[in-house]
């Protein structure tokens, strides 16, 4: 019963949100389906005058009229079928588009933590395979349930018109199939869920293997990856084959019941023709209607299986659409209290933070005051919480305890757009899109001129390698910027920051992918970038922090010390150790 109730709710939601808006097209399509159904029944009924009046009574007047009527009926049925098909196709494809748009819209609103818990393969599988399965299922169900239902109604009308007793005999066997068909649908729904999960895992495996092909080859691990993918492919094969077997169970059941009904009708109806209580034309018209009714009955019998498979996909789709972010904007934002793209003091007061589903605090009671225009460096061992602290400022994550202020305004009282416009982030993990260099440099920015783009590229030292590409800024750089080296990718990210020109600059090991020569080239650009900006820098090399106004030493999620480079070097054993381990070589 739970599945049935769930099916009703899911169908109601699909109808209300995705089908009902097309009510005009639905009405016309349904009208066309009724015409198709009626003409099918008329063809069966026409068997009676064909046999009785033309072949037995030899009525010459009808020998021209009946063929013309049949031709007109065929034309009417053909055009009705055509319009029904294109209208329902439009609705079906629009359902796919609307569902995919709703899913992607929801995913863009989800917290970053959501994507750390859900792998991209699963999301892509739901976005493509599940939406397609749902659309096909709903499309088939809507068409079949209307067209086949009315076809059956009209054909049953023909049966009862000719012989009500035979009609009752022919139909009594089909209710026997309802229970086993219901059981088949429930099993198919479970199998379909497992199949779609399998597709998600396979998509993830394929994506990982193709993106890491260089690593796979360097470790001679082709066989390992092949086994992983083959295992998932075999799992999907087993599930789809099992689904086919379960779905096929209804066929011998319906064939047997159909054969039983026809056998009884031929025996009883044939006896009536021999005894003269009915005419051959009436009997053959009845038999034709019964044979025609067999197809919609069989189709309706398998409808539940199709529906349950579609509902398995619907559950997974709505699971995404119903996802709610934990990090949300205030209903009453206070953007008006701050000027757009102006620099202010930042206050971090008693902040503690732990990642979702992890009770251990990464940051513990952090308090920092950052003055307008200061350059602040964050240093510490790996895992000290440096990157986490940067991620709290643009609200990629929310603090567990404490508050963060820009001037005197809590960042939770600012809209996402306003807050994030104030921050430029240059991360060690550079994300580039499979598009042109120009697109990647000015990504997310509007009303940017070619002159501004070229100036930003020059400041970031990108112009020297951009000139080497045949199409310059219009060069397609491939998936994840595969045509660029690590240092070139990083310089593109720095050019973005120049172009965005936000008052707060977050540098998360921004020169980590650069060799010493490239770093020397880019260091002046970074110095220029940080002018008149409030900068927070996670140190990778000494050259990025030695002149910082403050160096904040983080250790095990706490502030161990705050001072300038020379003072920390004298008084902090941890800082001195970091210096000797990471920075000393850069001074040689």
C-alpha positions, 0 to 999 in steps of 0.5 A: 500500500505504501508504494501505491500511495507513493505512486498517487502522490508522485503522479499528482505532483507530476501532473500538477507541476509538469503536465497541467500547464499544457491543458490545451494541447492535452485536450486536443490530444485526448480528443484525437485519441478518442477519434482513433479509439472510435474509428478502431471500434467502427472498423470492427463493427463494419465486419458485420455489413461486409459479410452479411450484406455484401458477401451473403446478401450480395447488396451491390449498392454497398460494394462502393459505399462501404469501401469509401467509408472505410477509406474515410475512416482510415484517413480520419484515424491517420490524421488524428493519430498524427496530431495526437503523436506530435502533441504528446511528443511535445508534452513529453519532451517539455517534461524532460526539459522542465525536470532537468531545469528544475533539478539543475536550478536546485543543484546550483542552490545546494550547499557545497557540502551537498556535493561532497556527499553526493558523487557527480556520477549519481547526479548526472545519472539522475539528470539524464537516465532517470529523467528520460525513464520518467518522461518515457514512462509518463508519456506511454502511460498517458497515451495508453491509458487514454487511447487504450481505455477508450478503444476498449470502451468502444470495442466493448460497446460493439461486443455488447451491441452484438451479443451481451451474453457473449460479451460477458463471457469474453470479459470475465477472465481478465480481472483474474490478471489484476493481482499478479500484474500488481505484484509484477509492478512492485518488483519492477519498481525495486529492480528499476531503483537498483538499476538507476543506482548502478548507472550512477556508479558506472557514470562515476567510474567512467568519469574518474577513469577518463579524467585520470587516464594519465595516472592510470597509465603511469601506474599500469593500472588499466586492468584495475580500472577495466575490472571496476567498470566491467563489474558495474556493467555486469551488474547493470546487465544482470538487473536489466535482464532481471527486469526484462524477465519479470516484465515478460511474466505478464505475457504468457498470463495475458496470452493464456487468458486471451486464448481462453476467452477466444476459445470459449467465444468460438465454441459458443458463438460458432454454435449460435451461427450453426443453430441460426440464432445469429448471423455469420457477419454478426459473429465475425464482427463480434470476434474481430472486436474481441481480437482488437480488444485483446491488444489494449487489454494487454497494453493496459495490463502492462501499464502498471509495470511501466508506471512503477519503473517510471515512479522509481525514477521520479522518486530519485528526481524529486529527491534532488528537486526537494533538496533544501540548502542549509545556508540560506539568505536572510529574508531581510537583507541589509545590503544597503548598509554597505556600499557596493564593492567598497572595502571595510574592516572584517571581524571574526568573533569566537568562530568555531566550525565543523563540517556537516556530519562531523562533530569534530571542530576544524576551527575552535574559537577563532577571533581575528580583526582585519583592518581595511587594506591589510595583508593577512597571512594564514600559516600552519601545518596541513589540516590546521583549518586555513582553507576552511577559514577562507571558505567561511568569509563568502559563506561557502560554509556557515559557522557553527558558533560565533559571528563574522562581520563586514564593518558592523554587518553580520555576513548572514544579513547580506545577500549572496550576490552582494557578499560574494561580489566583495570577494575574489578567490584564487584557489590552488584548485583552478576550475576552467571550462571547456570554452575559450580563454576569453570566456574563462578569464571573464567568467561570471562578469558582464559588460567587460570590454576586450580592452579590460580583458587584455589589460587583466591578462597582461597584469597576470602575465597571461598575454605571453602564452595567449599570443602563442595560440592560433586563435588567441583569446578565442582558443578553446582550451578543452575540458578542465583547461587541458591545453594549459599547464598548471602555471598557465591555469593559475595565471588565468585565475589571477587574471579573473581576480584582476578583472573582478577587482573585488575589495577583498582578495582571498589567495589560497596558495595562489602560486602553488603550481608555478615554478620559481621563474614563473612565480617571480614573474607573477609576484609583481602582478600579485603585489599590484593585485593586492594594492588597496585591497584587504588580502588574506593569503594562505602561504605557500612560499615565504615570498607571499607572506614575509611583508604581511601586516599580520601573520596568523599561525593556526595550529589544530584549529586554534590561533597559536599566535599573531605577529609579523614574520620576524617576531614569529620567527624569534618566539614561535617554535611552530612557525620557525619549524614551518619556516625551516621546512617550507620556506628556507629553500626559497631564500637560497 
